[in-house]
Amino acid sequence: MKCSMDKKERAKNAESLPLTSGFKQIDPKQNNANNIPNKTGICLICLRKQAQLPDIGKEVEMEEYDGLRVIYIGISSRLKKRYKDHFKSNNLNKSTLRKSLIAILLNEKIKDEIALSQWMKDNLLFFYKLKEDPEEDKRDLIKIYNPPLNLDDNDNPCNKDFRKEVSRRRKIIDELGNH
């Protein structure tokens, strides 16, 4: 399913909103997570310029923030801790992002948390902004960017089949983990 508005027009509209400005970038390859305050805020996870999500047989369209495709939006009362939950090994149960990524990366020979963490460092960038009450902003940003790995809070029909397939794969992994 194609999204209705032209991609460049959507990106231009999004970048003109105060809601979408003021994010700071953290590059997981540079280990600069100490620059992230342990305060309440919102984060965007984007693919690096040349990075791709693996093909899982379902079409996926991604909106861009600062020229990078947004795959996930989250909030936290402790942003530094949340960053570590996402990007450090052995945190599969603390990060829905990690669960979704491992579910779609199994075909790419990413079968353990160490390999997943390395894939994330090589392919993703983390953006954050402090915000006292980020819940409403999260909902609005999900509407703007339609991130394909926000499975529960995203009711946009674009990427619906992709999100369903990721959910199906996650359930299989959860069932295997419970046996």
N, C-alpha and C positions, 0 to 999 in steps of 0.2 A: 504494500500500500504506500503510495507516494504521499508525503505531507503536502498540504495545500499551498503554502507560501514559498516563493523562490528562496533557496538557501541563503544567497547573499543578502536578500532583503530581510530575512529573519535575523541573520547575524548583525546587520546594521541596526535594526530595531532594538535588539537585545543590548548591544553595546552602548546605546544612548540612554539606557535606564540607570538611575542611581543604584538600584538594587544589584546591578551586575558589575559595578565598578569597585575599585578599592581592594581587590584580592591581591595577596602577596604569594609569590611562587616559591615552592620548596622543591629542589631537585633531589630525589632519593639517591642518585649516584654521588652526590657531593656530601652526603651525610651531614646536612646542615639543619637537622631537625631541632637542634638546641635553640634555633632562632624562633621556634614556634612557642608562643606563650601558652601556658596551661590555663587558659581562660575559655569562656563560652564563645562559640562561634559556628561558622558554617564553612564547609569545604567543598571544593570541586575537584574531581579526579579526571584528568584529561590524558588522552593518548599523546605521546610525543609525535612530532611531525610525520615521521616515516612509519610509525607503528600502526599495527592493524589488530583488531580483534579477529580471532580465528573464524573461519566460515563454519557455521553449524547448520547450514541448510535452510536458514531463514533470513530473509532480507532485514538489514538493519541500516537505519539512517541516523546520522549523528549531527547535532548542532555544534557550532563552534563558539568557544570563548577564547578571545585573543588569538584566533587562527588555529586553535587546537580543538579537537573533537572531545566533547564532554561525554564521559561514560557513566559517571556516578556523582551524586550530590548527597552530602551528609551533614549532620549537625552533632555537636558535642558540647558538654559542659567543661571538658578538658581537652582542648584541641591537640596538645602535644601527645597526650596519652592516646588519643584516637588515631593520630598519625602512626604511632608505633603499633597499635592494634592492626592497622591495615598493612604496614610495610615490613614488619618483622616476622621471622619464622615462628612456627608453633602457636599461631593465633587464629586458626581456622574457626574456632568456636566463638571468637570475639568479634569477627568481622564478616558481615554479610557480603561485602565486596569480595573478600578472599574466597568465600564459599562459591559465589557466582563465577569468579574467574577460574577456580580449579575445575568447576563443572564444564566450562567451555574449552578449557585448555587440555583436557585429558587426551584428546586426539593429537595434540602437539608434543606429546611425550613429557608433559609436566605432570608428574604423578606424586610429588611430595612437596612439603611446605618450603623446603630449602630452594628447590627449583622454581616454585611459584614466587617466592620473594625475589629471586634473581630476575625472573621475567618482569615482575612489577617494576623493579629498579630500572631495568633496561627500556621499558616501554611506557611508563606512566610518569606524570607530573602531578604534584599536589598543590592546590591553591587554597588559601584560607583567608578569612576575614573575621575579625572580632564582631560579635553581635550579642547583646544581652538576651534577647528573646528571638532565637533564629527560626523557630518553627514555621511562622508564616512566610518568612523569606524562603525557606526550603521549599514549601509548597509552590510558591510563585516561580522560583528558579526551575523546579521540575517542569512546570508548565512551559516555561520559556525554552529550556534546553532538551526536554524529553530524553533524559539519559537512559540508555537501554538497560543498565544494570540496577536501576531503581525499580524493583519488582513490585513492591507493595503500594507505594504512594503514587504510582504513575498510572493514570487511566486514559492517557492519550492513545487513540487507536493506531497511530503510527508506531511501529515496533512492537505491537501487541503480540504477534506470533513469535517474534524473537524472545520477548520476555517470558512467554509461556514455555518455550523450549528450554530456556535457562532454568526456569522453575522445575520443569519435569526432570531435568538432569540433576538438579540439586536434591530433589526427593530421592532419587536413586542412590546418590552418594550418602545421604542421611540414613537410608535403610541399610545400606551395606555397612555403615559405621556402627549401627545398632546390633549387628549380628556377630 
